[in-house]
Amino acid sequence: MRATQAPAVVVCTILFFCAAMPAQNKPQTQQAPFTSFERERAEMMLQVVASDVKKHYYDQKFHGLDWDATVRDAKEKIDKSTSQNTALSHIAAALIALDDSHTFFLPPSRPYIHDYGLQFQMIGDSCFVLRVRPGSDAESKGIKAGDQVLSINGFQPSRQNLWQMEYVYQTLRPQMGLQLDLRTPANVEHKIDAMAKFRDLKRIKDLTGEGRDDLWDLYRAGEAADRLMRARTVEFGEDLMVLKLPVFDFNESEVQSMIGKARKYKALIMDLRENGGGRIDTLKYLAEGIFENDVKIADRVSRKDSKPLIEKFHPHNPFGGKLVVLVDSKSASASEIFARAVQLEKRGTIVGDHSSGSVMESLHYSYHLGQDIMVFYGASITEADVIMSDGKSLEHVGITPDEAVLPTAADMASGRDPAMARAAEMLGVKITPEEAGKLFPYEWPKVE
């Protein structure tokens, strides 16, 4: 959750994922020798990020961790690193040592777009293939939604480590492919190497007046990303509106428009599945749109003080009908806060899977190295814990839904959505799981 704008971790796990990667899986673009200049640059990144963590991290005692010693150890390991990827992994591991879902390192972007053509998700305590991109290597090798993931590159995924795997394999050290052990809905086990797709990008972008094409490329990419994150709705007569929010990144007028539309219906389903959170002000506007009275959402506890997460709360012509909120294992941060507030205030019913338990308040810090040719990197640093009105934090805990409804492997393979169907039934509307699964067709980001 951004201030304006997981689960317990063992530091060695990140490094172990990295160290255990087979050499042939490394993209060709990562094979260049590690120079002394690159080593110094990695050490400078560590120094800058570590300094801001020390200045801004909400817990001045760092949960009992000796932060200075952790940074010294990371520097010593960078001194001995033989590749840039390994050096950057040591920066990441230093921040992961804080065991905080919202404090992590953002390495320099890669000169390519990288896509495995697969998405994974924890359903209950098991990991499944959620989606397979059409035309991908994964699809050509027969991987399908609903396949249970027994291991990824030799590691068994869990609620505690899946996010670490995705962070390493997607952001920190993208791979040429993933070695998967799968079990089909028919209980057949097989091993598949799903190869990633790469598209090279320009290594240097000209953002001056002469670089008009590069500027337009960035603008078009931003527009495409915004479209994927738009709110979508489906209506059922005058009885029910379903509002799908993929992120909390909407301004006041946009939220008021959503709530104004919802007021025309007797009931509302807010689908927050796969919603990783976002801005506090969006959380505020949504809360004002569904609570009829002032409510205490939560307190933010920083290194300086404790105060309400939302300073001013002004319910204004809110939606007053029945409410169901859908959550799953990827519902995180601001979306978890919203759903838990609905649950605590008994404003509505929470349906789905246990949520992520990734709830802190953080700020994104952007940095760069160089002058004419710049290398950009960043860090997310937690600036406050979030304590709900029951006096408890959701970090590493998450939300237990009022009614757990989990899709089976067969449901995922067939595109059925039993949680949505059950939510509609609770609100007096009959739709089949098959119909529910077609309400919001998934839109894949472009990689061409």
N, C-alpha and C positions, 0 to 999 in steps of 0.2 A: 504494500500500500504506500503510495507516494504521499508525502506531506503536502505538496502542492501538485504538484503534478499528480528447517523441517525436522522434521523429525531429527532425533539424536544422530550425531555424525561423529565418526572417528576419523581424525585427520588422515591417517595412513590409507583409508579407503580410497580417497581421490587419487593419491599417488600410486596405490596398488592397481587401480583401473588403468592408469597411464602406463605404468611399468610393464603390465601384463599384455599390452597390445602387441600382436605379432608385427614384425617389421614390414612384411609385405602389405599390411593394411594401411600404411601411411601414404597420404597423397604425395604424388611426385613433387608438388610444389613445396613440400616440407623437408626435402632431402639436402638442401644446401648446407655447407659447413657452418658451424656456430663460430662467429668471429668475436674478437675481443670487443669490438664496437657494440655488437648486439648484446654481449654479456653486460657491458656497462649500462646499456639502455634498459635491460631487464632489472638491474639493481636500482636504477633511478626510479623505475615504475614502482618497485617495492617500497622505496624510501618515501615517495610521494603519497602512495595509498596508505601506508602504515602510519604516516604522520597525521593524515586526516582521520583515520580510525581512532587514533589516540586522542585527538581533539574533540571529536564529535560523537563517538560511540556512547550510547545512553547509559551504560553501566561502567562507571569509572574504575570498578574493580575487575572488569572483564570476566565476570563469573568465576573469579579465582585463578584465571589464566595469567601467567607472567607474559604480558604482551611484548615487552622489550626482548625477553629471551626468545620468544617465538619468532620475532622478526630477525634477530641475530642468526638463529638457526636457519631460517629461510635464505638469508644472504650467503651463509656458508655453503648451503646446498647449491645455490645459483653459481657460486664460484667453481663448483665441481661439475656443473652441468655440461653435457656434451651437445646439447641442442637447444634451440630457442623454445621449442615446445616444452621440454623438461623444465627449463628455467621459469617459464610462465606458470607451469603447474605448481611450482613451489610458492609462487605468490598467491595463487588460488588456495593452496592448502593452508597457508597462514591465516587467511580470513575464515576459511571453513572451520578452523580450530575453535572459533567462538561459538560454534553450535547454534547458529542463528539463521533462520530462513531468509532473512532480508539483508544479510551482509555477505557480499560476494564480489569477486573480481571479474571485470569485463575486459577480456584481452583485446588487442587490436583486431579489427575485422580482417577477414581473409580476402585474398584477391580472386575469390570465386564464390559462386552460389553452390551450395551443397545440399543434397536431399537424398535420404534413404528410401523415400516412397512408402514409409511406414509410420504409424503412430501407435504408441503403446499406452495402456492405462491400467491402473490397479482397479479391479472390481472386487470388493471385499478384500480378502487377503491374497488374491491371486492376480497375476499380470496377464493381460490378454492383448492381442492385436486388435486395436480399435478400428483402424482404417488402413486400406492399401491404395496407394495412388494408381489410377488407371495408366497403363503403359509403362509402369516401373519394372525394374528387374525383379522386385519382390512379387509382383503380380504374375510375371512370366514364369516364375518358379513355383507358382501354386500357393503362395501364402495368402490366407484369407482372413477377413475380420472374423473374430470368434476363436481363432487359434490361440491356445494357451501358451504363454511364453515361459518355458522352463528355465532357460538360461540365455543370457546375452553375452557373447564373447567369454563364455565359461562361468559367468556369475549369475547366481539365482536372484532375480529381481524381487524386491519387497517394498512395502510402504516406506521403509527406512532408507533404502538406497536407490530406488528407481530414479529419483530426481538427480542424484549424483551421477548415475550412468548417463542420463540425458545431457547433463551439464558438460561432462567430459567428452562424450561422443559427438555432441552437436556444436558446442561452443569452444571448449578448451582445446580439444584435439580431434577434429573431424577425421573419420576413417574412410578408407576406400570401400569398406563394407562391414556388415555385422554378421557374426557367426551365431546362428540362432538354433536352439533346441526347442521344438514346438510340439504341441499335442493338439490334434484336430478335435472338433466336436464329436467325431466318431471314435475318439480314443486311440488314434493312430499317432505314434511319435515319429518324428523325422528331423533331420538336421539339414539346414539350408544356409548357404552364404548369400545374403541379400546385398548386392552391390549398390553403392551410392551413385548418384548422377552429379556430375560437376559441370559448371559452366564458368569459364574464365571471365573475369571482369577486368576493367582497366586498372592497372596498379597505381596510376597517378591520375587524379581527377583535377581538372582545371576549373576552379570556381570563380575565376575572374571574368571580366567582360568578354574575353575571347573564348571562354569555355562554356558558351551558351548551350551546346548539346549536352554536356555533363550536368549542367544545372537542370535542364529539362528532364533528363533521365532520373535525377533525384526527385523532382517534382512528381513525375508520373509514378514512380515507385511509392511515394508517400500517398498518392491518391488511391492506388491499388490496395495498400495496407489499410487505409481508412475504410474502404468499402468492405473489406473482410470483417472489420470490427464494428460494423453498423448494427443498430438495434433492428430486430425484425418482429413482426406480429402476425398472428393468425386469429381470425374471429369465428365464433360459432353462434350465429344468430344474434340474439340480444343477451344470451346467457353467459358467454365466456369469451374472454380475450386471453391469448397466450402471448407473453412478451419475452423474447429471448435476448438476453444481454450478454455478449461475449466478453465485455470488459467494462469497468467503471471509468469511462472517459467521455462523459457527456456534460455539456454546460447546462445552466439552469433552464434556459428556454427549451432545450431539447428534452429535458426530463419533464418539464411542465406539459409539453406537448404529449408525451407518452401517458402521463397520468390523466390529462384531460381526455384522451381517447379512451382510457380504461374506465373512466367514470360512466361511460355509456353502457357498461355491461354489469351484470350482477356479480360476476366472479372474475378473478384474475389468477393466472398461473405465471409466476416469474421464474423463468428457466435460467438459473445461474450455474448450470453445469459447465465445466471447463472454463469458468470465469476466474481468471487469476487475480482479480482486484483492480486497483487503479487509484483514482484521486479521492481525497477526503471530501472535497466539495460535491462530487457526484453522489457519494454516500449520503451526504447531508440532504441534497435535493430529493433523493429517492425516499429517505426517511420522512421528510416533510410531506411527501406525496402519499404516504400510506398510514401514518399515525395521525389520529385526530387530536391528540393532546400532546403536550410536551413530555418527552420521555428522555431518560438518561441513557444514551447509547453506550458510552464507555468513557473511561479516563485514560489519558495518555501520561505515562510515567517516564519522565526524562531524567537526565543526570542533574537537572536543576530543580525541578518541581513536579507536581502532579496537578493536572487540570483537566476539565472536560475535553474529550476528543473533538466534540462539536460545541463551540462556544455559544452560538445563538441558534435556537431552534424555533422555527416559525411555521407550524402547520398551516397550510393555506388551501382550502377547498380540496382536501385529500380524497383519494379513492376510499369509499366506505364499505365496499362489498367483501365477499369472502375471498380469502387469499391462500394460495399454496405456493411454496417456494421449493424448487428442485435444486438439489446439490449433489455433487459427486466427489471423487477423490481429487479432482483437479480444481474444485472450488476453493479459492484461497484468498487470504488477506481481506480487503474491503468487502468482498462478496460474503465471506464467512461472518464478518462483523454484522452485516446487514441481516443475514439469515438468523444469526444467534439472537439479535435484538428482537426480531419477529417472534422467535421461539420464547424468549424470556418474558416478553410482554403479552404472550398468548394472542398475538394479532393474527396469526395464521398457522398453518401446518407445514412442517418441513418434511419432504419426501425424497428418498433416493439413497445414496451411499454415504458413508462417513466421509467428512470433508478433510482437506489437506492438513490442517493444523499449522498453517504458515501465516501467522498473524502478528506483525510488528508494524511500526511506522518508520519508513526510511526515506532518505534523500539520495538521488542519483548525482554522483560527482563525475564530471567530464574533465579529461586531461589531454594534453598533447605534448609530444616531443618534436623538436625541430622547428625551423623557421620557414624556409621556402618550401621544403617537402616535409609535411607533418604526418606523424603517426598518432592516431587517436586511440585512447583507451579510457576505461572508467571503472567506477566501483559503486556499488550500492551499500550504504552504511546505515544501520539502524540507529535512529535518534530517539525512539521512545518505545516502551512496551505498551500494549493496549490491554487494559483491565476492564472486563465487561461489568455490567451493573450487579452481577451476582458476586463480584469480588474476585473473579477468576480470569486467568489468561487463557486464550485459545491456542497459544504457541505450543506445538508438539502435542496438542490435545485434539483440536478440531471439534466438529459438531456431530453429535449422534442424532440422526434424523428421528422425527416422531414416528415415522413409518418407513422402515427399510424396504426398498424395492430395487433389487439388483437384476440386471439382464443376465440370462444364461448365455453360454457359448453359442447355443442354437439361435437365441434371440439376436445376438450380434451378427452371426453369419447370415441371418435372414433380413437384417435391417429393422427388426422390431424394437419398439421402445415401450416396455411395460411400465416404466416409471411415469412417463407422460400420460399413458392411458389410464393408469390408476389415479393420477392427480385429477384428470378430467372427470373420472367417475365420482370422485369425492365431491366434486362441485356440480354434479347433476348432469353431466354431458357424457354420452356413451360414444367412445371411439375405440377401435381395435388397436392393439399394439402395432399391427402392420400400418394402419393409417397414421398413427402417432409418429412412427419412424420416418414418414415422408413429409412431415410438416416443415422442417427446416433442412433442406438438402445441404450437405457439407460442400463448401467451396474451397478447393485446394489453392494455395498460393502458387503463382506461376514460377516455374524454374527455367523456362525456355528463354 
